[in-house]
Amino acid sequence: MKKTLVALAVLAASGASFAQVSLTGEFAYGYLATTNGAGATQSGGGIDTGLLVFGVKEDLGGGTSVAVTMKTDSSSGRLGTIGNDDQTIEVKTNFASFKAGSWKPGNWLAGATGYAPWYGLDGRVLSARGSYDSIGVSVPVGALTLSATAYEPSGVIGEGTGNAALTGNAGQQNTTLGLGYNAGALSLSAGYVTYNNQTATDSTAKSVTRVGGNYDLGVVKLGAGLAVKSLGDGGTDTQSLVTLSAPIGALSVNAAWASVKVDVASTSTLAATNGTRTGYMLGAQYNMSKRTYAILNYGNWLAAQGDAQNSNLTALTLVHDF
C-alpha cells in the first residue's frame, strides 16, 4: 500500500508539472448617480464587482494545450446568492483554437475600436450584451485571424436548451463569421452574422454586417466602427461608435460617441423607435499601482425616442485586481 501511495504521489507531481492552476479576481466599490429619461434620479454607494476567476491550463503535448476558465461573482454572499459568470474551455493546437462555454461577450463595436471603459454605451445607445452558450473556432494566418462561432439564443443557458421555443429576436440562434488583422499599431476587424428563425417582422433579425478598427498613435489611440443589422420586415438598425483614449503618466482618459439609427416602416413593430439616438461617455483612470486604480465616468445619452430628456450617469469607482 505504501508503494502504491508513493507511486500515485509521483504521478500527481508529474501531472502537476504540465498543469497550471491560478486564482485571480477583481473587487470594486463605487458610488453611482443616475438620472433617467423621465427626470427621476437615483444614487448610492455599493459593491460594483466581486469576481473570482479560477483558471487551469494543461499542456497536452505536441503543441496542443487546454485552458479552462470559471468565473464566480462573489459580491453577494451574506447579501444574496453567489452567481455564476463566464465558464469556458479552450483547446489550442498548432493551427487553430477551439472554444466552447457559457459567457457574456463584450460589445463588438467596443472591442473593434479598442475601447475598454468601466462604463460603456452598450445597453444605453448600442445594443445590450447578452449571455450565450456558444462554440467556435479561430485560425491565425500571419497577421490575420479567421473565426466562426455558433451562438444559441440569448439568455438560454444550459445543456439541451439551445432550441427553446422563444419568440422574437431573443429566440434566434446565430452564426458569426469574423476576420481580424493586427500589425503593429493598426488593428482591423470585420464580421458577418446570420440568424435562423426569421419571421416577416422587425422583431427578428436577418443579418448583421460589421466593420471597425483602431490605430495607436502613441499619444492617443483612435477607433471607429459600424454595424448594420437587417431586420425581418426590411428595416435596418445602424449602430456606430467613435472612440479615443490617451495615457498621461499615471492618468489615462477616454471618450466615446455612439449613434443608433432605426429605419423601419410606420406599420413596423419597431415604429416607435424610428429615428436617430446618440450619446457619449467620458472617463478618467488614475493608477495608484499596477493593480489598484480609481475611475471617474460621466455619460449622457438619449435612451428612448419618447423620453422627455437625456439620461445620464456619474460614477466614481475604486478597483483592486489580484
N, C-alpha and C positions, 0 to 999 in steps of 0.2 A: 504493500500500500504506500509506503514512504517513497519508493522509487517511482510509483505512478504519479504521486503528487508533485515530485520534483520534475518529472517529465512534462506534466501539464504546465507547471510554472515556467519552464524553459520555453515551451511552445507559446505561451501567452506573451512572454517577454519578446520572443522573436516576432510575433504578430504586431506587438506594440511598436516595434521599430519601423514598421511600414505604415502605421496609422497615427494620425494626429487628432487629438481631441481638444477643443477650445471652448471657453465660456467667456463671452463678451456681452456688452449691453450698453444701454443708454438710459439716463434719468434726466428728466427735465421738469422744472416747476416754473409756472408762468402766471402772468396777470393779463387778462384779455377783456377788452371792452368793445362791444359791437352795437351798431345801430342798423335796423333792417329797413326795408323799403317803405314801411308804413310809419317810420319815425320812432319805433319802440327801441329803447336802449336796455342793455344788459351788460353787467361787468362783474369781475371777481377773480380771485386767485385760486390756483389748484394745480394738481399734478397733470402735466401735459403728456408725458411719456414715461413709462417704466418698462423697459424692454430687456428681456434676457434672450441671448442668442446662443444656442448650443450648436456647435459645428464638429463634424467628423470628416476627416479626409483619409483615404487609403490608397496606397499605390498598388495596383493590381498587376504590375509588371508589363513589359512590352510596350511602354508608352501610354498605358491606359490607367486612369485613376477614377475614383468615385468620391463625391462630396455630398454630404447630407447636411442641410441647414434646417433647424427647428427654432422658430421664434415664439416667445410667450410674452404676452402683455401682463406684467406683474404689478401694474399700478393699482390693482383692485385689492386683493387680499381681504382684510377686515372690512374694506369699504364695498365689497361686492364680489362677483365671481371672476377669478383669473381667466383670461381669454386666450385663445389660440391666435397666432399670427401666421406669417408665411411659413410653409413647410415644403421643402423641395429636395429632390435628389437629382444629381447631375453626373453623368458619365462622360469623361473626356477621353478621346483617343487621339492618335496622331493626325487624323484627318477631319474629325468632326466632334461636336459636343451635343449630347442628348440630355434634355432637362424635362422633368415632369414634377407636378406638385399642385398644391393649392396655394394661391398667392394673390396679392393685390398689386398689379403692375403700376408703375408710375405713369403720369400723363405723357403721352407720346410726344406732343409738341414741346413740353418742358425738357424731356430727355434729348430731343434732337437739337434744341437750341443751347444745350449745356446749362440750363437754368435749374438750380437746385436750392431754392429758398426754404426757410422753415414753413412759411405760409405761402401757398401758391394761388393761382387763379382757377385751378380745376374745381369744379363744383360751384363756382361763382359765375364766371363768364364762360370758361371752357367746360367741356363735358366732365361730369363727376367720374372718379375712379370706381371700378368695381372689383369684386373678388371672384376668382375663377379657378376651376380645375382645368389644367392645360398640360399639353405635352408638345415638345418642339425639338427642332434640330437646327444647329448653326454650323456653317462650314467656312473657315477662313481661307481666303485665296489671296495671299500677299496682303496688300493694304485693304482689300475688300472682305466683307463678311456677308455671306448669304444665309438667310434664315427662313424657316417656315414653322408656324405654331398653330395648333388646333385648340381653340378655346370652347369650353362648354358654356351654357348660359350663365350670365352674371348672377352671383348670389346663390347658385345651385351647387352647394359644396357637398361632396360625399360620393363614395363609390357606388355606382349603379343608378345615379340620378341624373345623368347628363342629358337625357331626352325627356325630362319632366315637362308635363303639359302646362306651360306658362303662356301668357298672352303678350302680344306686343313685342317691342324691342328686347325686353328682359328675357324672353323665351327663345332668343335666337343664338344658335351656335355660330361661330365664325372661324375662318381660316385666314391667318395673317401672313403675308409674304413680305420679307424685308431685305433691304440692301444697304449696307453701311460702308463708308470709306473713311479711313483715318490715316493721315500722313502729316506728321509734324503738327503745325498749329491749326490745320484745317480738318474739320470733321463734317461729313455729309451723310444724310440718311434719306431713304425713300421707302415707301411701303404701300401695299395694296391689301385691303381687307374685303373679303366676300362673305355674305351671310346666307344661311339657309332659313327655312320657314318664312319666306317673304309673303306678304299679302299686298293687295292693291290699296293700301292706306299708308299714310305717312307715319303711322305708329311703328312701322317696321323699317328696316334699312336694307338696301341692296348692296352697297359697297362704299368703301372709303378710299380715297387716293391721298397719299401723304408725301410731303417733301419738306426738308428742313436742313439746317446746318449751323455751324458756328465757327468763328475764326478768332484765335487768341493772338492779339497784338502785343501781348506782354503787359502793357499798362492797362489794357481793357480787353475784355472778351465780348464780342458781338454775336448775336444769334437771331435767326428768323425762321419761322416755319408756317406751313399752310396745310390744312386738312379739309377736303371737300367730301361730304357724305351725300350719297344719292339715296333718296327716300322712296318708299314703296309706291307712292302715288305720283311720282315725278318731281317732287320738291327737292330742295337742296338745303343743307346745313353746312355753311362755310365758316371755319374757325381759323384764326391766325394769331400768332404770338411773336412779338419782337422783344428782345432782352439785351441787357448789358450787365456786366459785373466787372469790378475793379478792385485789386488789392492795394491798400495804402498802409504798409507796415503791418502792425497787429490788427488793424481795422480793414474790413472789406465791405464794399457797398454793392448793392444790386438793384435793378429795376426791371419791370416788365410791363408791357402794354398788350392787352388781348382784345380781340373782337370776335363776335359771332353774328353771322347774318343768316337769317332763316327766310327762305323764299318758297312759299307754298301757295296753293290755290286758296281762294276765300272760303271754299267749302271743305278744306282740309281739316283733319282732326287737330292740326297744329296751327290753325289760322291765327289764334290769339298770340302766338309767339312771332308772327311775321315782323320783319324789320331787323335793325342792327342794334346790338348792345355792345358796350365797351367797358373797360375797366383797367385799373393799373394797381401794381403792388410795388412798394418801396421797402428796402431792407438794409440793415447795417449789422455787421457782426464784429464784436471785439473779442479777440482771443487772449485770454488770461494765461493759457498754456496750450499745449498741443491737444489737451483733452477737455479743457474747461473753457466755456465761452458764453457770452451774453449776446442776445439777438433782439433787435428792435424792428418791428414791422408796422407799416401802415398801408392799408388798402382801401380803394374806393371803386365801386362798380355798380352798374345797373343790373339788378338780379332778375327782374321780370319786366316785360313791356308795360304792364299796368301799374307798376309801383309809383307811388307819389314822389319818391326821391331816391337817390342812390343809397345803397348800403355801404357801410364802412366798418373797418376794424382797426384797432390799435392794440399791439401785443408786445410785452416785454418778457423774454424767456431766458432762464438760466439753465445751461445744459452741461452735463458731465458724461463723457464717454469712457468706457473702461473695457 
